[in-house]
Amino acid sequence: MKLKDNLFYYPWMNMMENNCNSYYLGGDIPTLIDTGHKHRVNDLLSQIKSDGIDPKGIKLIITTHAHPDHFEGNQLFDQNGVMIAMHKQEEMFISEMGESFSRMLGMKMPDIKIDFYLKEGNLKLGKDELQIYHTPGHSPGSISLYWPEKKALITGDVVFNQGVGRTDFPGCSGKLLKESIERLSRLDVEYLLPGHGDIISGRDEVRSNFDSIKRSIFPYI
């Protein structure tokens, strides 16, 4: 689904099975953000093709965090010359807790090579420039991506439409999650693009969502 030029949204709306939303950024370095579960990647690629995009042109995979429903599908790309990036603290989480966390979910942690680490600051993708925010809380190395030109914020599992990421998994912190959300709420956002559920369009609607979360959810995390 095209949102703006070079910005596409691929939602996962089946409430009977967990998977994540994915986002495609066109331009000089075609980028896919969060691949989802391995067995759902073909569905994702079909959606991408339906928008007239050749998935073989994808050059970069960005992982907002390394929970399997966002990360497992990466293993279908890392042998095909596609670079894979995440925050260094998330790779540390994988090395320390990944296997036990995956077993807790009844899964096996995929063995995926990380080509480079994302860190707080600007990320140039050819002519386009994104801002990377380290937003821990749901996981230690969670990142959010802000595209100033589009006023679009991709949040992974930090903040949703009327919700926030879980804080009861290994490596979670309610305190850090609230701090991360506070930082993101100060950005000028017209599209809030979460890792699950509906997107939010419109500056006022995004602001209202942040205010509602602070008021109704912050006291409990």
N, C-alpha and C positions, 0 to 999 in steps of 0.2 A: 504494500500500500504506500503510494507516494504521499509524503507530507509536504515537502518543499523540494526544490531542485537539489538533486544528489542526496536527499535524505528520505529513507524508506523504513517503514515499520512493519514487522511481521509478528503479529500477536499469537500467543498460545491461549486459546479460550476454552479448551476442554477441561471442565472441572473434575472429570473422572480420572485424569492422569496428570501428573505434575510435569511441567516443562517450563521454559522461560520464553519471554519475548526476545526477539532478535532485531537488530537494526543494521541497515546497510548504508554506508556512506560512499557515494560515488566520487568522481574527481580523478586527480592524477594517480592516487594510490587507493584503489577500491578496497574498502575495509568492511569487515563483518564484525559486529560486536555481539558476543555471547552466542555460541553455536547450539546450546541446549544439549539434550541427551543424544547419544550416538544414534539410537534407533529412530530418531525423529529428524535427523539431518536431511534425509531425502525429501521429506515433506517440505522442509524449509527451502531447499534448493528449487523445488518445483514452484513454490510461491515466488521466489526471486526470478525464475525464468518467466513467469507469467507477467512480470513487469518489464519484460524485454531486456533483462540483464543476463549476461553470460556469467554464471558462477565460476567458470574457469579463469575469469579475469581477476578474481579476488587475490589481493597481494598481502593482506595483513588481517590477522585475527586478534582482536582485543578482548581480553577476558576481564569483566568487572570484578569477579571473585571466583575462587576455585571450588565452589560447591558443584557436585556432579550435574545438577540440572542446568548449569550455565557453561560447563567446562568439558563435559565428557565427549561431546562431539568434535572437539579439537583434534582428536586422534585421526579423524578422517581427512584432515588437511595437512598435518605436519610432515607428511612424506611427499608432498606435491609442490615444494618450493614456496609454500605460503609461510610467511613469518608469523610467529605467535608471541604476543606480549602480555605481560601482567605486572603488577607491583611486586617488588622483591620480597616484601613481607608476606605476600600470599604464597610465593614459592616456599618460603620458610615454613609457613603453615602446612603446606603439602608434605614437606619432608618430616615434620614433627608429628603431625596429627592426621595426615591424609588417609593412611591405610586404616587406622582405627575408626575414623569418621565414616569412611566409605562402608566398612563392615557394619557399622551401626545402622546404615541405610540399606543393608543387604546388597551392596555393590562392591566392585573392585576398583580401586583407584587407577585411572589410566596413566600410563607412562608416556608423558608428552614432553618434548624438548621445548624450553623457553628460549627464544632467540634474543630478546632484549627486555629490559625492565622499564616499566613506566614509573615516572616519579612526578611529584608535584611540579606544575609549571606548564609551559607551552609545548605542544606537540605539533610539529609541522608535517602535514601530509601533502606534499607538493605545494600547490598554491593555497591550500586551505590550512587554517591553524585552529587547533582545539586547545582547550585548557584542561589539564588533568588535575583533579582534586583527590587527595588521599582522604578517604572517608570511612575510617574503621568503625566498628561497632557490631555490624552483622557478621563480619569476619575481619581479621587483623589487617589484611591488605586490600580491602575493598577500595575501588576507585569509582569516581563519577566523572563524566566527561561533559564539558560545556562548550558549545559551538557558538561563539558570540555573534557571528554573522547571521545565524538562523535563530538565535536566542532559544536554543534547544539544549535541554539538560537531560542526559542519560544517567540514571541513578542506580542501575543494578537493583540490589535488594536493600538499599538504604532507606528509601522512602517510596511509597506507592500512592495511588489514588485512595485517600482515606485510610492509610495504613503505613506501617513501618516494618522493616525486616525483623525476623526473630532474634531474640537475644538469649536463647537457651541452648544453643549449639556450642561445641568447643570453640574457644577463641572469640566468643562474643563478649560484648560489654555494653550494657545499657547506657552507662555514662558517656562512653565514646560515641555511641550512636546519636544521642541527643546533641552532642557537640558538633557532630558531622552535619546533622540536619540543620542546626542553627546556621552554620556556615553557608550551606546551599541556599537557605531561605533568603539570603542577602543578594543573590544574583538576580539579574533582570531576565526573567524566563517567560517565554510565551508558549513553549512546548515542554511539558514535564513528561519524560519517557521512561517509565519504570520497567523493572525486570519481570514483573507479573502484573496482570490486570490491565485496566483501561488507561490510556494516556489522558493527559489533561491539556486542553488547548485554551489559550487566552491568559493574559497577564493577571487579570483579576481572579480568575478561577484558580490559577496556580497559587496566588497569594492566599486565597481563602483556604486552600487545602493545607498549606503550611500552618496557617493560624489555627485551623481545626485540630491538626495533629498535636501542636504544642499545647493546646488547651485540654484536649480530651484523652490523649495517649501518653504524653510525657509524664504525667504523675504516676504512671503504672510501670515505667521501664527504668 
